[in-house]
Amino acid sequence: MTVPVLTSNRGYTLLWNNPAIGRVELAHNGTRWVADSARQIDYWITAGAPADAQRRYSAVTGRTPMLPGWAAGFWQCKLRYRTQDELLGVAREYSRRGLPIDVIVCDFFHWTHLGDWKFDPAEWPDPAAMQRELAELGIKLVVSVWPSVSPLSGNHRLMEQRGWFVGTQYGPVAHADWPDKEVASTVQVAFYDATNPEARAFLWSRIRENYVEPYGITSFWLDACEPELKPGFQENLRYWAGPGLEVGNMYPRENARAFHEGMLAAGESEVVTLNRSAWAGSQRYGAALWSGDIGTDFATLRRQVAAGLNTSLSGIPWWNTDIGGFHGGDPDDPAYREVMIRWFQFGALSPLMRLHGFRDPGTPLGPAMTGGPNEVWSYGEEAGIILEKYLHLRERLKPYVLEVMREAHEEGLPVMRPLFLEFPEDQPAWSVDDAYLFGRDLLVAPVLTAGATVRTAYLPAGARWTDAWTGEPYEGGAAVTVDAPLDRIPLFLRDGARLPVAE
């Protein structure tokens, strides 16, 4: 994910409005912005307080749509539910236990071949019946769509003939090796060119005919949308919009655009896609971003707070992580259960709340792969009780979540806010990267270290704060230390705000 925008405590915000491949060097004695290749250099700058700058920046790059109510609750996901029966079994169990769930995700390899963009009937024999049952349970189905096309796909020949793949200066249009069904190893896949309007229209035609019209599926997970090059040699690529070095970073935004424009043309007003990558303006196409395939330890959890704040300041308010991390994690390991609990608490207070991961024991990459269990009851009775507590907390907070989402839609203010966005005159607030404001009224201080039972958090000056669990009042402008037993994430309410945190 590359969104080259910088917010400074010296009173300005700068957008390097250039999708070229490059780098930014931030040093004590200077700042350098480098594009490896560009036909023109374009930048945009505004002065003023961070919140005002966010309003102006989002007005320029585009504001996010209003988040639908179904997306504000809990998303259940794992790598991966291999069959229709397996996915429905999980949905039924959430319903049987009376646990809140709004979304369940159908991951990759559900297709016949990569680039066919349709269900494999051997594993998903009746998607229409699946959709009907999920709708009766009040659960939205989100389906994974990749931009890569296998030579075994029925679409490959036509797309190659029409020039709808990302091209190259030297060599064939295959850009990655990937497993596919009916082959023993990997095949060389191409990527559709999301910068080409005709290619976007063709992709959407397949999505419409294979998911939207027959089954009413209207939300999609746009995975591997960088695109996932192997090797990542952008200099060789030729997009419809220009050479790879000049335009490569815009690909994920244009990929989200294909679905946004297609959905609107189909009469659907609620557009939400889950994306692994983004560029400036992705948010205006209904793109939600997650932080990618990350580790499963406390150090990785700690980095997610800063990642979310940087994403928020980049104009993308719909953000989340794989709760529990992605690569591994043993549900039977007490140490990992602690990671999961603390991450789940953070996830409940993130803009989107989505449980995902490739849990142990995993199987090798391929069409038959799956990981270990990853539902809230998968982590033992003690952990399960705590996870259920935070499912219900998220459900109680949904009206507030949607209120903050409306601010993002109408004003361009982020949902997950660095403290300095609301308190720019408080200098210590500029250095806090392990806590944040969720909207205006709720300060969140996640527990980010193993074994911790207390948490020290800075409360900004200029407001009075109340411990949301105990009712203890605090004056702002100082750090406070509060109890943080395993079942509690420290939360503070601003200036007498009343939110249903405690049951």
C-alpha positions in Angstrom: 0.0 0.0 0.0 1.4 3.3 -1.1 -0.4 6.6 -0.3 2.3 9.3 -0.4 0.7 11.9 1.9 2.3 13.5 4.9 0.7 15.4 7.8 3.2 17.6 9.7 3.1 19.2 13.2 4.5 22.3 11.4 1.0 23.0 10.1 0.7 21.5 6.7 -0.4 18.4 4.8 1.3 17.4 1.5 0.1 14.9 -1.1 2.7 13.7 -3.6 0.1 13.1 -6.3 2.1 10.7 -8.4 1.5 7.0 -8.8 5.1 6.3 -9.8 7.3 3.8 -8.0 9.6 5.6 -5.6 10.4 6.3 -2.0 10.3 8.9 0.7 13.2 9.6 3.0 12.3 11.3 6.3 15.4 12.5 8.2 16.2 15.0 10.9 18.0 17.3 8.4 15.6 17.0 5.4 12.9 15.2 3.5 13.4 13.7 0.1 10.6 12.5 -2.3 11.8 10.4 -5.2 10.0 9.0 -8.2 12.1 6.6 -10.3 10.3 7.6 -13.5 7.6 10.3 -14.1 6.3 12.4 -17.0 5.3 15.1 -14.6 5.5 16.0 -11.0 2.3 16.9 -9.2 1.8 17.8 -5.6 -0.9 19.3 -3.5 -0.5 21.1 -0.2 -2.7 22.7 2.4 -2.0 24.6 5.6 -3.9 24.4 8.9 -4.9 22.2 11.7 -4.8 18.4 11.0 -8.6 18.0 11.2 -9.1 20.8 8.7 -6.4 19.4 6.5 -8.2 16.1 6.5 -11.4 17.7 5.4 -9.7 19.4 2.5 -7.6 16.4 1.6 -10.6 14.1 1.5 -12.5 16.7 -0.6 -9.7 16.5 -3.2 -9.1 12.8 -3.3 -12.7 11.8 -2.6 -14.7 10.9 0.5 -15.8 7.4 1.4 -19.4 6.4 0.9 -21.6 5.9 4.0 -20.7 2.5 5.5 -23.7 0.2 5.3 -25.0 -1.0 8.7 -24.2 -4.7 7.9 -20.5 -3.8 7.5 -20.3 -2.2 11.0 -20.6 -5.4 12.9 -18.5 -8.6 13.2 -16.9 -10.3 10.1 -16.1 -14.0 10.4 -13.3 -15.3 8.2 -10.5 -17.9 8.0 -8.2 -19.4 5.5 -10.3 -21.1 4.4 -13.8 -22.6 4.3 -13.4 -25.2 1.5 -17.0 -26.1 0.9 -20.5 -24.7 1.0 -21.4 -27.1 3.9 -18.3 -26.0 5.9 -19.2 -22.3 5.6 -22.8 -22.8 6.4 -21.9 -25.0 9.4 -20.0 -22.1 10.9 -22.8 -19.6 10.2 -25.3 -21.9 11.8 -23.2 -22.4 14.9 -22.9 -18.6 15.4 -26.7 -18.5 15.2 -27.2 -21.4 17.5 -25.0 -19.8 20.1 -26.8 -16.4 19.8 -23.5 -14.6 18.9 -23.6 -11.4 16.8 -22.3 -11.9 13.3 -22.9 -9.7 10.2 -20.5 -11.1 7.6 -19.0 -14.4 6.6 -16.2 -14.6 3.9 -15.7 -17.1 1.2 -12.0 -17.1 0.5 -9.9 -18.1 -2.5 -9.9 -21.4 -4.4 -13.7 -21.5 -4.4 -13.4 -21.0 -8.2 -13.1 -23.5 -11.0 -9.9 -21.9 -12.3 -8.2 -18.7 -11.3 -9.6 -16.0 -13.6 -12.9 -17.9 -14.2 -14.5 -15.8 -11.4 -17.2 -18.4 -10.6 -18.0 -21.0 -8.0 -16.7 -24.6 -8.4 -19.9 -26.7 -8.3 -18.0 -29.6 -6.9 -17.5 -27.7 -3.7 -20.3 -25.1 -3.9 -23.2 -27.0 -5.5 -26.0 -24.6 -4.7 -24.8 -21.0 -4.0 -28.4 -19.7 -4.4 -29.6 -21.9 -1.5 -26.5 -20.8 0.5 -27.4 -17.2 0.0 -31.0 -17.7 1.0 -30.0 -19.4 4.3 -27.4 -16.8 5.1 -29.9 -14.0 4.5 -32.4 -15.8 6.8 -29.6 -15.8 9.5 -29.0 -12.1 8.8 -25.4 -12.7 7.5 -23.9 -11.0 4.5 -21.7 -13.2 2.2 -18.4 -11.6 0.9 -16.6 -13.5 -1.9 -12.9 -13.4 -2.8 -12.0 -12.1 -6.3 -8.4 -12.1 -7.5 -7.1 -10.0 -10.5 -5.0 -12.9 -11.8 -5.9 -15.2 -14.7 -4.7 -18.7 -15.2 -4.0 -20.0 -18.7 -6.5 -22.7 -17.8 -9.3 -20.1 -17.4 -11.9 -19.8 -20.1 -11.3 -16.1 -20.1 -7.5 -16.2 -20.7 -7.4 -16.5 -24.5 -9.9 -13.7 -25.2 -8.3 -11.3 -22.7 -4.9 -11.9 -24.1 -6.2 -11.3 -27.7 -7.9 -8.1 -26.6 -4.8 -6.7 -24.8 -6.6 -6.7 -21.4 -3.6 -8.0 -19.5 -0.8 -6.0 -17.9 1.9 -6.2 -20.6 5.6 -6.3 -20.5 8.5 -4.6 -22.3 10.3 -7.9 -22.5 8.9 -11.4 -22.2 5.4 -12.9 -21.9 2.4 -11.4 -20.0 2.7 -14.0 -17.2 3.8 -12.2 -14.0 3.4 -14.8 -11.2 3.4 -18.6 -10.6 0.3 -19.8 -8.7 -1.4 -23.2 -8.0 -4.5 -24.0 -9.9 -6.9 -26.9 -10.1 -6.3 -29.9 -12.4 -2.5 -29.3 -12.4 0.1 -31.0 -10.2 2.2 -27.8 -9.6 1.9 -24.2 -10.5 0.9 -22.2 -13.7 2.1 -18.9 -14.9 -0.8 -16.4 -14.4 -1.4 -13.0 -15.9 -3.1 -10.0 -14.4 -5.9 -8.1 -15.9 -5.1 -4.4 -16.5 -7.2 -2.5 -14.0 -6.0 0.8 -15.6 -7.8 -0.1 -18.9 -11.5 0.8 -18.9 -12.3 -2.0 -21.3 -10.5 -4.6 -19.1 -12.4 -3.3 -16.0 -15.7 -3.6 -17.9 -14.9 -7.2 -18.9 -14.0 -8.2 -15.4 -17.2 -6.7 -14.1 -19.2 -8.5 -16.7 -17.9 -11.8 -15.4 -18.5 -10.8 -11.8 -22.1 -9.7 -12.6 -22.9 -12.8 -14.6 -21.4 -15.3 -12.1 -22.1 -13.7 -8.7 -24.4 -10.7 -8.7 -27.2 -11.7 -11.1 -27.6 -15.4 -10.2 -27.0 -15.2 -6.5 -27.4 -11.6 -5.3 -23.8 -11.5 -4.0 -22.9 -7.8 -3.9 -19.7 -7.5 -1.8 -16.3 -8.7 -2.7 -12.8 -9.3 -1.2 -10.3 -7.9 -3.6 -7.2 -9.9 -2.5 -3.7 -9.8 -4.1 -4.7 -6.5 -5.7 -1.2 -4.9 -5.8 -1.0 -6.9 -8.1 1.0 -9.7 -6.5 4.0 -9.8 -8.8 6.7 -12.6 -8.7 9.2 -11.1 -9.0 8.1 -7.5 -8.3 9.9 -6.0 -11.3 7.8 -2.9 -12.1 10.2 -1.6 -14.7 9.2 -4.4 -17.1 5.5 -3.7 -16.9 3.4 -1.9 -19.4 -0.1 -0.8 -18.3 -2.8 0.8 -20.5 -2.1 4.0 -18.4 1.7 3.9 -18.9 4.9 2.2 -18.0 5.0 0.4 -14.7 7.5 2.7 -13.0 5.3 5.7 -13.8 1.8 4.4 -12.9 2.2 1.1 -10.9 0.9 2.4 -7.6 -2.5 3.3 -9.0 -3.4 -0.4 -9.8 -5.3 -1.2 -6.5 -7.4 2.0 -6.7 -8.4 1.2 -10.3 -9.3 -2.3 -9.3 -11.6 -1.1 -6.6 -13.0 1.4 -9.2 -14.1 -1.5 -11.5 -16.4 -2.9 -8.7 -17.7 0.5 -7.6 -18.7 1.5 -11.1 -20.1 -1.9 -11.9 -22.2 -2.0 -8.7 -23.6 1.5 -9.2 -24.5 0.6 -12.8 -26.2 -2.5 -11.5 -28.4 -0.4 -9.2 -26.6 -1.2 -6.0 -25.9 1.8 -3.8 -24.0 0.0 -1.0 -20.5 -0.7 -2.2 -17.9 -2.2 0.1 -14.9 -4.1 -1.1 -12.1 -5.5 1.2 -8.7 -4.6 -0.3 -5.2 -5.6 0.5 -3.7 -2.6 -1.1 -4.7 1.0 -2.0 -3.6 4.3 -3.4 -4.7 7.9 -2.9 -8.5 8.1 -3.5 -9.2 4.4 -3.1 -11.7 5.3 -0.4 -14.1 7.1 -2.8 -14.7 3.7 -4.5 -15.9 2.0 -1.3 -12.6 0.4 -0.6 -11.9 -1.0 2.9 -8.3 -1.8 3.6 -6.7 -4.3 5.8 -3.0 -4.5 6.9 -2.1 -7.6 4.9 -0.6 -11.0 5.7 1.1 -10.3 9.0 2.6 -12.1 12.0 0.8 -13.4 15.1 2.7 -12.0 18.0 2.5 -9.0 20.3 5.2 -7.1 18.4 3.1 -7.3 15.3 -0.1 -6.3 17.2 1.9 -3.3 18.5 2.7 -2.2 14.9 -1.0 -2.3 13.9 -1.9 0.7 15.9 0.5 3.0 14.0 -0.5 1.3 10.8 -4.1 2.1 11.4 -3.4 5.7 12.3 -1.2 6.2 9.1 -4.0 4.7 7.0 -6.5 7.0 8.6 -4.4 10.0 7.8 -4.1 8.8 4.3 -7.8 9.3 3.7 -9.0 5.7 4.1 -11.3 5.5 7.1 -12.4 1.8 6.5 -9.5 -0.1 7.9 -8.9 -3.4 9.8 -6.4 -6.1 10.6 -6.6 -9.9 10.5 -7.6 -10.2 14.2 -5.0 -12.5 15.7 -2.6 -12.0 12.8 -2.4 -14.1 9.7 0.7 -16.4 9.6 0.0 -19.2 12.1 -1.1 -19.1 15.7 -2.1 -22.3 17.5 -5.6 -22.1 19.0 -4.5 -24.6 21.7 -1.4 -22.6 22.8 -2.1 -20.5 26.0 0.4 -17.9 24.9 -1.3 -17.4 21.5 -4.7 -17.3 23.2 -3.5 -14.3 25.1 -2.4 -12.7 21.8 -5.9 -13.5 20.3 -7.7 -12.0 23.3 -5.8 -8.7 23.2 -6.0 -8.5 19.4 -9.8 -9.2 19.5 -10.2 -6.4 22.0 -8.4 -4.1 19.6 -10.4 -5.4 16.7 -13.7 -4.6 18.4 -12.5 -1.0 18.7 -11.2 -0.8 15.1 -13.1 0.8 12.2 -14.0 -2.7 10.9 -14.0 -5.9 13.0 -12.8 -8.9 11.1 -11.5 -12.2 12.4 -9.1 -14.0 9.9 -6.0 -16.0 9.8 -4.1 -19.1 8.6 -4.1 -21.0 11.9 -2.0 -24.0 12.8 -2.0 -26.7 11.7 -1.9 -25.3 8.1 -1.7 -27.3 4.9 0.5 -26.6 1.9 -0.5 -23.9 -0.6 -2.9 -25.3 -3.1 -6.5 -25.8 -4.1 -7.2 -28.1 -1.2 -5.5 -26.0 1.5 -7.1 -24.9 4.8 -5.9 -23.8 8.2 -6.9 -24.7 11.7 -10.2 -23.5 13.4 -10.6 -19.8 13.8 -14.0 -19.1 15.3 -14.6 -17.5 18.7 -15.2 -20.9 20.3 -11.9 -22.3 18.9 -9.8 -20.8 21.7 -11.0 -22.6 24.8 -13.7 -21.8 27.4 -11.9 -19.0 29.2 -10.8 -17.1 26.0 -14.2 -17.8 24.4 -16.1 -16.0 27.2 -13.9 -12.9 26.8 -14.2 -13.0 23.0 -18.0 -13.2 23.2 -17.9 -10.3 25.6 -16.3 -8.1 22.9 -18.6 -9.4 20.2 -21.5 -8.0 22.3 -19.6 -4.8 23.0 -19.2 -4.2 19.3 -22.9 -4.8 18.8 -23.8 -2.3 21.5 -21.4 0.3 20.0 -22.7 -0.1 16.4 -24.9 3.1 16.6 -21.8 5.0 17.6 -19.7 3.3 15.0 -22.2 4.4 12.3 -22.3 7.9 13.7 -18.5 8.2 13.3 -18.7 6.6 9.9 -21.2 9.4 8.9 -18.6 11.9 9.9 -16.1 10.2 7.6 -18.6 10.2 4.8 -19.7 13.8 5.2 -16.6 15.6 6.5 -13.7 13.3 5.6 -12.6 12.8 9.2 -11.1 9.4 10.0 -12.7 6.9 12.3 -9.5 5.9 14.0 -7.8 9.2 15.0 -4.4 10.1 16.3 -4.7 12.1 19.5 -3.3 15.2 17.8 -6.1 15.3 15.3 -8.5 16.4 18.1 -5.8 18.0 20.3 -3.2 19.6 17.9 -2.1 22.2 20.6 -1.1 19.5 23.0 2.5 18.7 22.0 2.8 15.3 23.8 -0.2 14.1 21.8 1.9 14.2 18.6 4.1 11.4 19.8 1.5 8.9 21.0 1.4 5.9 18.6 0.1 3.2 20.9 -3.3 4.6 21.6 -6.0 6.5 19.6 -9.4 8.1 19.5 -12.3 6.1 18.0 -14.3 9.0 16.8 -14.4 12.1 19.0 -15.6 10.6 22.3 -13.7 7.3 22.9 -10.0 7.0 23.7 -8.7 3.4 23.2 -5.5 2.2 24.8 -4.9 -1.5 23.7 -2.8 -3.8 25.8 0.2 -4.6 23.5 2.5 -6.7 25.7 2.4 -10.2 27.0 1.4 -10.7 30.6 0.4 -7.1 31.2 -2.4 -6.4 33.7 -2.0 -2.6 33.9 -1.7 0.0 31.1 -0.3 3.5 31.2 -2.0 5.9 28.7 -1.6 9.6 28.0 -4.9 11.5 28.2 -4.7 14.7 26.2 -5.0 18.2 27.7 -8.1 20.2 27.0 -10.6 17.6 28.0 -11.8 15.7 31.1 -11.7 11.9 30.8 -13.6 9.1 32.5 -12.6 5.4 32.7 -15.4 3.8 30.7 -15.3 0.6 32.9 -15.1 2.1 36.4 -16.3 5.6 36.1 -13.1 7.1 37.6 -12.6 10.7 36.4 -9.3 12.1 35.2 -8.0 15.5 34.1 -6.3 15.6 30.7 -2.7 16.5 30.2 -1.1 13.6 32.0 -0.4 9.9 31.8 -2.5 7.6 33.9 -2.1 3.9 34.9 -5.2 1.8 35.1 -5.9 -1.8 35.7 -6.1 -4.0 32.5 -6.9 -7.6 33.5 -7.1 -10.0 30.6 -10.8 -9.3 30.0 -10.4 -5.5 29.8 -9.1 -3.1 27.2 -8.6 0.4 28.8 -11.2 2.9 27.4 -11.8 6.5 28.3 -14.8 8.7 27.6 -14.3 12.4 26.7 -16.0 15.2 28.5 -18.9 13.3 29.9 -19.7 11.3 26.7 -22.1 8.4 27.4 -21.5 5.2 25.4 -22.7 1.7 26.3 -19.3 0.2 27.1 -20.0 -1.4 30.4 -22.9 -3.9 30.2 
